[in-house]
Amino acid sequence: MRPRAEQPVIPLILRDLESGPATVHDLEETVRINQRNLRPYLKMLWQDGKVVIVAWEQRTGPALPVYGLEGNNRPRPRRKYKRRGS
């Protein structure tokens, strides 16, 4: 799926981020769009400079970016866990 700037999902994402930073899991619940479909739009908004990665959330597995409208982009943290068999 190729995201397009004129899609109605973009204003929904930006509206939800106005209330505070959120992960793709948080946005999935509020925007009611599957994570798989949200990720390309978040990437496009991040590349256009409309959203920034304000933090990274990691419990187990890979770190998830926390998107926001203001702040500086935070670099991805080092991996905490090694893959099995590596």
Contact map, one row per residue, 1 for C-alpha under 8 A:
11100000000000000000000000000000000010010000000000000000000000000000000000000000000000
11110000000000000000000000000000000000010000000000000000000000000000000000000000000000
11111010000000000000000000000000000000011001000000000000000000000000000000000000000000
01111110000000000000000000000000000000001000000000000000000000000000000000000000000000
00111110010000000000000000000000000000000000000000000000000000000000000000000000000000
00011111010000000000000000000000000000000000000000000000000000000000000000000000000000
00111111110000000000000000000000000000000000000000000000000000000000000000000000000000
00000111111100000000000000000000000000000000000000000000000000000000000000000000000000
00000011111110000000000000000010000000000000000000000000000000000000000000000000000000
00001111111111000000000000000000000000001000000000000000000000000000000000000000000000
00000001111111100000000000000000000000000000000000000000000000000000000000000000000000
00000001111111110000000000000010000000000000000000000000000000000000000000000000000000
00000000111111111000000000100010000000000000000000000000000000000000000000000000000000
00000000011111111100000000000000000000000000000000000000000000000000100000000000000000
00000000001111111110000000000000000000000000000000000000000000000000000000000000000000
00000000000111111111000000100110000000000000000000000000000000000000000000000000000000
00000000000011111111110000000000000000000000000000000000000000000011100000000000000000
00000000000001111111100000000000000000000000000000000000000000000001100000000000000000
00000000000000111111100000000000000000000000000000000000000000000000000000000000000000
00000000000000011111110000000000000000000000000000000000000000000001000000000000000000
00000000000000001111111000000000000000000000000000000100000000000111100000000000000000
00000000000000001001111111100000000000000000000000000000000000000111000000000000000000
00000000000000000000111111100000000000000000000000000000000000011110000000000000000000
00000000000000000000011111110000001001100000000000000000000000011100000000000000000000
00000000000000000000011111111000001000000000000000000000000000000000000000000000000000
00000000000000000000011111111100000000000000000000000000000000000000000000000000000000
00000000000010010000011111111111100000000000000000000000000000000000000000000000000000
00000000000000000000000111111111111001000000000000000000000000000000000000000000000000
00000000000000000000000011111111100000000000000000000000000000000000000000000000000000
00000000000000010000000001111111000000000000000000000000000000000000000000000000000000
00000000100110010000000000111111100000000000000000000000000000000000000000000000000000
00000000000000000000000000111111110000000000000000000000000000000000000000000000000000
00000000000000000000000000111011111011000000000000000000000000000000000000000000000000
00000000000000000000000000010001111111000000000000000000000000000000000000000000000000
00000000000000000000000110010000111111100000000000000000000000000000000000000000000000
00000000000000000000000000000000011111110000000000000000000000000000000000000000000000
10000000000000000000000000000000111111111000000000000000000000000000000000000000000000
00000000000000000000000100010000111111111100000000000000000000000000000000000000000000
00000000000000000000000100000000001111111110000000000000000000000000000000000000000000
11100000000000000000000000000000000111111111000000000000000000000000000000000000000000
00110000010000000000000000000000000011111111100000000000000000000000000000000000000000
00000000000000000000000000000000000001111111110000100000000000000000000000000000000000
00000000000000000000000000000000000000111111111000000000000000000000000000000000000000
00100000000000000000000000000000000000011111111100000000000000000000000000000000000000
00000000000000000000000000000000000000001111111111100000000000000000000000000000000000
00000000000000000000000000000000000000000111111111111000000000000000000000000000000000
00000000000000000000000000000000000000000011111111000000000000000000000000000000000000
00000000000000000000000000000000000000000001111111100000000000000000000000000000000000
00000000000000000000000000000000000000000000111111110000000000000000000000000000000000
00000000000000000000000000000000000000000000111111110000000000000000100000000000000000
00000000000000000000000000000000000000000100110111111000000000000011110000000000000000
00000000000000000000000000000000000000000000010011111100000000000011111110000000000000
00000000000000000000000000000000000000000000010000111111000000001111000111000000000000
00000000000000000000100000000000000000000000000000011111000000001111011111000000000000
00000000000000000000000000000000000000000000000000001111100000001110000011000000000000
00000000000000000000000000000000000000000000000000001111110000111100000001011000000000
00000000000000000000000000000000000000000000000000000011111000111100000000000000000000
00000000000000000000000000000000000000000000000000000001111111110000000000000000000000
00000000000000000000000000000000000000000000000000000000111110100000000000000000000000
00000000000000000000000000000000000000000000000000000000011111100000000000000000100000
00000000000000000000000000000000000000000000000000000000011111100000000000000000100000
00000000000000000000000000000000000000000000000000000000010111110000000000000010000000
00000000000000000000000000000000000000000000000000000001111111111000000000011010000000
00000000000000000000001100000000000000000000000000000001110001111100000000000000000000
00000000000000000000001100000000000000000000000000001111100000111110000000000000000000
00000000000000000000111100000000000000000000000000001111100000011111000000000000000000
00000000000000001000111000000000000000000000000000111110000000001111100000000000000000
00000000000000001101110000000000000000000000000000111100000000000111111000000000000000
00000000000001001100100000000000000000000000000001110000000000000011111000000000000000
00000000000000000000000000000000000000000000000000110100000000000001111100000000000000
00000000000000000000000000000000000000000000000000010100000000000001111110000000000000
00000000000000000000000000000000000000000000000000011100000000000000011111000000000000
00000000000000000000000000000000000000000000000000011110000000000000001111100000000000
00000000000000000000000000000000000000000000000000001111000000000000000111110000000000
00000000000000000000000000000000000000000000000000000000000000000000000011111000000000
00000000000000000000000000000000000000000000000000000001000000100000000001111100000000
00000000000000000000000000000000000000000000000000000001000000100000000000111110000000
00000000000000000000000000000000000000000000000000000000000000000000000000011111000000
00000000000000000000000000000000000000000000000000000000000001100000000000001111110000
00000000000000000000000000000000000000000000000000000000000000000000000000000111110000
00000000000000000000000000000000000000000000000000000000000110000000000000000011111000
00000000000000000000000000000000000000000000000000000000000000000000000000000011111101
00000000000000000000000000000000000000000000000000000000000000000000000000000000111111
00000000000000000000000000000000000000000000000000000000000000000000000000000000011111
00000000000000000000000000000000000000000000000000000000000000000000000000000000001111
00000000000000000000000000000000000000000000000000000000000000000000000000000000011111
